[in-house]
Amino acid sequence: MLKSAHTEFLIAALALLLFVPGLGAVNLFDWDEINFAEIAREMLVTDDPLQPRIAFQPFYEKPPLFMWMQALCMKVFGVGEFAARLPNAICGAVTLLTLYRMGSRLRNGAFGLLWVLAYLGSILPNLYFRSGIIDPWFNLFIFAGLHAYIRAAGGDGPRHAALCGLWLGLAVLTKGPVAVLIPGITVVVYALRQRRWPMVWIRTISVAAPILLLTIGTWAVADLLRNGPDFMSGFFWRQVAMLTTEDAGHGGFLGYHFVVLLLGCFPASLFAIHEMTRRSTDSDRHREHRRWMIILFWTVLLLFTIVRTKIVHYSSLCWFPLTYLAALSIERLWRGEARAPMWLRVSLGGIGTLVALIFIAAPFVGMHIDVIKPLVADPFGRANLDADVTWTGEEALAGIWMAVVLFLGHRYFARGDLKRGIPVVFGGTAIFVSLALFFFINNIEGYSQRAAIDFFKACARSSDDGRPVYTITRDYKSYAQLFYARTLPPADPRAHNEEWLFHGPIDRPVLLSAKITGEESVKAIGTFTELNRKNGFIFYRRDP
C-alpha cells in the first residue's frame, strides 16, 4: 500500500510539473479556448453561475460544469490564461492517477505504469492537458463511468453502478447527452456480440440511471425553474445541427479521424495497431476487458467519422482505449513474450522522423517566410505571414531532440533491449511536446491571431481608463473581442443589435475588427473609419 501511494504521489507530481508551467505564457486560442473562458468570466461579472452566457446573452451549446471549474480558478488566480487552462492541468494529474489505479487493478502495478507512460508519452493526449477546452474532463468522466459499469456488470456490486451514474451524470453536465450515447452504444454492441443481456446488467442500469438523473438534475431542474425550457430546447437543436451539418471551417474527409489518431497519438497508435492485429491469449477476464476497449474505440471512431463536423478532439475519447491497447502490446514486449515486428520499428522511425524534420525545418522556413508567401492563395493567410515573429533557429532543438529519441529508441529496439527502448521513446516524446510548446506556440499564435488580440487588449485598457467602448467583429466569428476587451453588460440593450452599432445613435465608440477579405463589407456600412491594419486584420472605429 505504501509503495502504491508513493507511486501515485510521484505520478501526480510529475503530471503537475509537466502541465502547469507555461499555462499562461500564450493567449487563449479562438474559438473554443476563448469561448469557454469568456463564459466563465461572465459568470463572475454577473455573479450568476447557473446561466451560461456569451456576450451577456444566454448560451445554449454547452452545460456549465467545465466553466464552473474555470470560474473557480479565475476567482482564485484572477481572470486570464492560467486560470482558464488550470482545470485541464489538474485533469491531467487525475487522469494519470486514474489510469494507474485502473491498470493496477485490471492486471498489475507494472501495467498501470505502462498505461500511464503510453498516455503521457503520446502527442495529443499530452498536449490537451495544457489547453482550456472541455474534452479532457468530459472524456475522463465518460471513461470512468464506463469502467464503473463494466465492474458493476461483472458482479462487483451496486457501489460501482452508483459510481457509473455519478460519472456519466458529470459528463452530461460537462458537454451533454452524448456522454450517455457513447457508453450506451458500446454496451449494446457488446451485448449483441455476446448474444445475451444478463440480469446483472439490468440491475446495474436500474441503479445507475437514477443517480445519473439526480446528478444532472442538480443543475437542470434549477435552470428549468429559473429560465424555463430555453436551454433544453436550444441545446437540443444545436446537437442536431452538429450531427447533420458541417460547421464553417470544420469540415474534413471521411478518414479524418483515422489520420488524427494515427499521427496525433504517436507513438501509442502504432503499438495499439500491433495489439489489435493479434489474437488475445489472455485469461477470460482480461480478454473480456480487452474486448470492451476495442468496442469503445470503434464506437467513438465510427460515430465521429459519420458526423459531418470534423474537429481533432471529437475522437479524443479514443485515446483511452487506444493507449490501453498500446500498453497491452508494450507489456508483452516488455516481458519478452513477443518481439517488435519490423513494420512497427519502421513505422516508428518513419512517422517520428517526419515529425522531427518538420520541427527542425519550421524555424528556418520562418526565417525565410517571403519564399512561401507566394504559395499561399488565401489573401488573409498570406497577410498573416507578415506578422512580426522572430525565429532564431534555436526552435529546431525540439525536432533535434525528437531525432535523438528516435535514434536511441531504434538502437535499443534493434538490440532487443525494450526495457530501455520503450521508456526512451515514450518519455522522450513527452518531453518533446513540452519543448515544442516552449519553442513554437507563441510564434504560431503570433501569426494566427495576436494582432487582433492586441487590438482588443487596447480596447480593455481604454475602458479601464474611463473611456468605455463596444468591440465587435465583422464577417468572421470570434470570442476574443469579448474576453480580451473585458466587456461588461451593456447599459443599453440595443448594444446587442448589430444594426444599431452600425447606424444607430450609439452612446460610446464602436471598435471593429475585420479580416482584409471583409474590407469591402465594412466600407459598405459607411459609418466606420479605418484606424490601422496589421497581419491580415483591419481595425475600424465609429464615434457617437
N, C-alpha and C positions, 0 to 999 in steps of 0.2 A: 504493500500500500504506500509506504513512504517513498519507494523508488518511483512508483507511478505518479505520485503527487509532485515529486521533484522533476520528472519528465514534463509533466503538464505545465509547471511553472516556467521551465525553460522554453517550451513551445510558445506560451503566451508572451514571454519577454522578447523572444526573437521576432514574433509577429509584430508587436508594437514597435520594436526597434526598426524594423523594415518599413512599416506602413505609415507611422506617424510623422517622422521628419519630412519636411518639404510639402506638407499638405497645403500650406498657404502660400507657396512660392510662386504660383501662377494663377492668373484669373480663371474663374469658372468658365466652362465652355457652353456656348449655346448649342442645342436648345436645352437638353434635359438637366444638366447640372444647374444652370441658372434658373430654370423653371421651378424646380423643387425648392431651391434655396430662397427664391422670391416668395413662394407660398409660405415658407417658414417665417420669413421676415415679416410678411403681412400679418401673420398670426400674432407676432409680438406687437406690431404697430397698432392693430385693432384690439389687442387683448382678447381675442376670440379664437381659441384653438379648435372649436367644434366645426367651424365653417371654412373649408379651404377656399382661398381666393387668389386670383391673379389679376393684377391691375385693379384691385379692390372690387372685383366683380366675382360672383360665385364661380368656382372651378369644379367641373363635373367629371374630369377624366381620371382622377386617382383618389382613393380613400386617403385618410390623413396620417396613418401611423408613422411612416418614414419622416414626414415633415414635422411630426411631433418630436421625433428624435433630434432633428436638425434645430428646431426651435429651442429645445432644451440646451443644446450645445451653444447656440447663439446667446442664450440667456447667461450662460456661464462665461463664455470666452469672447463674446461680442460678435456682431454681425460681420461675417467675412468668409473667405475661402476655407480657412482652417476649420471653423465650426461646421461649415456645410459638408465637409468631407470626413470629419472625425467619426461620425457614426459608422461609416464603412471600414475605417481602420480598426475600430472596436469589433466590428463584424468579422474582420479577418482573423483576429485572435480567437474569437468564439468559434468560428468555423473550423480552424485548425485543431482546436481542442476537441470539438465535436467529432471530427474525423478520427482523431487519435483514439478517443473513447469507443466509438463505434467499431473501428478496426480491431482494437484490442479485444473487445468482447466477441466479435464475429470470428476472429482467428487467434491472434496473439498480439502482444505488445510490439513485436518487430514489424508485423504487418501494419499496425496502426501508424508507426513511424514512416513506413514506406508510402502509405497513402498520403500522409501529410507532406512528404517530400515530393510526391508526384503532383500534388495540387499546388504547393508553393513554388515548385520549380517549373511551372508551365506559364507561358507568357501572359495570356489574357486573365486567367484566374488570379494571378499575382497582381496584375495591373489594376483590376477593377476594385480592389480594396483601397486604392488611393483616390477613388473617384467620389463624386457626390450624386450618384444615381441610385435608384430604388433597388435594383435587381440583386445585389449581394444578400441583403436581408430577406427579400422575397424568396429567393432560391433556397436559402438556409431553412426558412420556416417550412417550405413545401417538403424539402428532403427530410427534415426532422419528423414531419407529420407522417410521411410515407413509411419511414423507418419504424416509427412507433406503431403504425398499423400492421406492418409485417410482423413485429414482435407480438402484438396482441393476437393477430390471426394465427400465429404459431403456438399460442397457448400460454403466453407469458402474463396473462391476467388483465383485468379491466383497467388497471392504472395506466397501462400503455395505450389502451383505447381512449381514455380520457385525454392523455397527452396528445394523441393524434388529433382529436378535436380542437384542442387548445392551439397547437402549432398551425394547423390549417386555418383556424379562425384568425390568427395573427397574420398569416399570409394573405388572407382575403382583405384584412384591414390595411395591408401594405399596398396591394395592387389590384385586388378584385377577384371575382369568382373563377378566373382561370386557375387560381390556386387549388380549387376543388376539381376542376375539369381534368387537369393533367393526371393527378393521382387516381381519379375515378376511371379514366380510360385505361391507365396502367393496370388497375385491379381487374377490370372487366377483361382485358386481353389475357391477363394471367389466368383468370378463371376459365376462359374459353379454351386456352391451351391445356389446362388441367382437366377440362370437361367435367367440372364439379364446382359447387359453391357450398363449402362446408358450413354447418350451423354456427361454428365459432366465428366465421366471417360476419354472419348476420348479427350475432351478439356484439361483435366489435363495432359495427356500424351503428347499432342501436345505442351504444354508449357514446361513441364519438360525435354523432350528429347533434344531440342536444348541447354538448359542450361547445361544438363549433358555432351553433346558432347563438348561444349565450355570449360567446366571445365577440362575435360580430355585432350582436345587439347592444353591447355596451356603448357603441357609438351610433349605430344605425338608427336605433329607436329614438335616441336623444336628438339626432339630426332630423328625423321624420317629424317628431313633435314640434320642433322649433322652426324648421324651414320647409316643412311639407315634403311632397314627393319629388321635388325638383331634382335633387341629386340622383336619386334612383333612376328616374326617367332619363336624365341627361347622360348618366354613366352608361346605361344600357345601350342607348343609341350610339354612343362613342365606341363601345366594344364591337357593335355590329359593323360600323364603318371601318374599323381597323381590320376586321376579318375579311371584309368583302371589297375594300378599295385599297388603292396604293397611295400612301401618304406622299405628298410632294417631297422629292429628294430622297425618298426611302424605298425605292424600287430595287429590283435585283433579279438575276436569272434564277432558274429553278434549283440549281445546285449550290446556291449562295452559301447556305449554312454548312454544307459538307466541306466547302473550302475554308470557311471561317473556323470550323472545329479542327480541321487538319493543320492549318497554319497557326491559328490562334492558341491552340492547346499544345503546340510543340514544346517539348518532345513527348509528353504523355500520350498524345494522339497515336503515335506510331506503336507504342507499347500496347495500347488498347486494341489496335488492329491486330497485333500479334496474338493477343489473348482471345479475341473474338473469332479468329480463324482456326482455333484448335477445339477439340472436343474435351470437355472437362472430365477429369478422372478423380475429382474430389469426392468427399463424403456427400451423402444425400443432402444434409443441411447446408453445406457450402454450395452445392450445385443449385439448390433452390434459391439461395440469395443471389448467386450469380445470374440466374435467370431473371429475377426481379430487376436487377440493374440493367440487363440487356433490354428488357421490355421498356423500362423507363427511358433509356437512351433513345430507342427508336420511336417511342411515342412523342417525345419532345421534338426530335429532329424532323419527323414526318409532318407533325402538326404545323410547325413553323415553316416548313417547306411549302405547304399548301397556302398558308396565309400570304397575302399579296404584299403586305408591307414587310420589307427586309431591313432589319437593324441588327447589328452584331450581337447585342446582348439578348435578343429574343431567344436564342438557342442556348443561353448560358446555363440553364438548369442541367443540360447535358454534361457539364463539367464534373458533376458529382459522380454519376455512373462511369463516365469516361476515365476519370482518374482512379476509380475503384478497380476497373478492369486493368488499367495500366499497372496498378500496384500488384494485382494477381500475377501478371506477367513478370514484373520485376522480382517478386518473391520467388518464383520458380527459377529464374536466372540466378538470383542471389544464393539460393540453396544448392545450385549446381544440378537441378533437376531438368534443365534444358539449356541449350546453347543459343546465343543470339544469332538468328539466321542472317545470311549475307544481305538480304533485301532490307532488313532492319538497320544494319550498320550503314549501308549505302544511303538509305533514306535519311537517317540521322545526319550523316555527313552532307548530303545534298541540300536538304532544307536548311540546316544550320549554316552551311556555307553561304547560301543565298541571303539569309538574314544578316550574317556578318558582313558580306560585301555591300549590301545596301547601306548599312550603318557606317561602314568605312568610307564609302563613296559620297554619301549625302553631304557632309560638310564641304567637300571640295567642289561639288556641284553648286552648293550655296555660295561659295566664293566667286563663282563664275556664272551667276544667275542670268546674266544677259544672254548667255548662249542658249538657254532653254526657253526664254520668253517667247521667241517667235513660234515655238512649238505648241504654245497654249492658245487654243482657239477662242476660249471664252474671255471677253474683254475684262470682266470683273476679276477672274482668276489671274489674268496677265497683270493687271494693276496691283493685285495683292503682292506680287513678287517685287514691287518697288519698295516694300517695307524696309525700314532701317534696322536690319537684322545683322548682327555681327557673327561671323564664323571665323574661328581661329585655327581649325584643324585638330584641336585637342578633342573635339567631339568624336573623332574617329576611334578614340580609346574604347568606347563601348563596343564597336564592331571588332576591334582587335582583341578585346577580352573574350568575346564570343568565339573568335577563331582559335584562341589558345585553349579554351574549354573543349572545343571540338577536337583539337589535336591531342590533348591529353586523354580525353574520353576514348578516342579511336585507339590510342596505344594500349590503354587498359583493356578495352574490349578485345583487341587482337590477341592479347596475351591470355585472355580468359579471366582476367582479374576484375570481375564485375563488382566486387565489394568496394573497389576504389572507383571504377569507371562510372557506376550509377550515381553515387553522390557527387562526383565531379560534374557530370552532365546536368543533373537537376539543380544542384546547389549553384553551379556556375550560371545556369540560366536565370535563377532567382536574382543573383547579383547583377546580371546583365540588364534585367528590367529596371533595377534601381539606377544603374549607370545611364541607360538610355533616357530615362526620365530626366535625370540630372542635366545631361548634356543637350537634350533635344526639345523638351516640352515647351520651354519659354520661346525658343525660336519658331516652333510650329505655331504657337499662339500669336507670335508677332506677325506672321504672315496672314493668318486666317481672320483675326478679329480685333487685334489690340487697338487699331486706330479708332474704331467705333467705341470700344470700352473706355479709352482715354477721354473721348468726347463726352461720354455720359458721366464719367467721374468729374469732369469740369462742371457739368450741369449740377451735380450734387454740391460742389463747393459753392456755386452761385447761390443755391438755395440756402446753404448754411450761413452765407453772408447776408441773408435777409432779402435776397432777390430771387424769389421762387419762380420756377419755370415749369412748363409742360414739356415732356420729352416723348417723342413718337418716332416710329419708323415708317417708311413708305415702300411698298412693293416687295418687302421681304419680312419674313417672320423672325422675331427676336424677343427675348425677355430681358436683354441687357439694359435697355432703356429704363426698365423698372428697378432692377436690383442695383445697378451701379449709379443711377441718378438718385437713389434712395427716395423714391417718390412717396408722397403722403396722400391720404384720401383727399380727393379734390373737394374744395368747398362748394363749387358749382357743379351740379350733376350733369350739366351739358358737356363737361370735360370728357365724358365717355363717348361723345358723339364726334366722329371724325370731321363731319361737315362743319360743325361749329368751330372746331380747332382750325379748319382751313379758311373759313369765310365769316365766322360769327364774331360778335363783339367780345372778344377774349379779355380776361382780366389780368393776364400776365403773358410774357413772351412764350411762344411755342418754338422749341428747337427740334429739328427734324433730321434724321439720318436716312440716306438713301444710297443704294448702290449706283455706280455710274451707268448701269444698264437701265436704271429708272429715272435718269435725268430729265428726259422729255416729259415724263409723267408729272414730275414736280413742277416743271415750268408751266405745264398746262393748268395747274391750280391757280397760278398768277398772283399769289399773295406772299410768297417766300423769297427771301434774299439769300443768295449763297454766301456763306462765311468762308469756307475753305474746302479743299478736297485732299484726301490722303489715302493711299493704298487701296483704291477702288471704291472708297466711300466718299460721298459728298454731304456736307453738313450745311443746313439752312436755318434761318431764323425768321420768325414772323412776330412783329411787335404789336401791342394793342393799339 
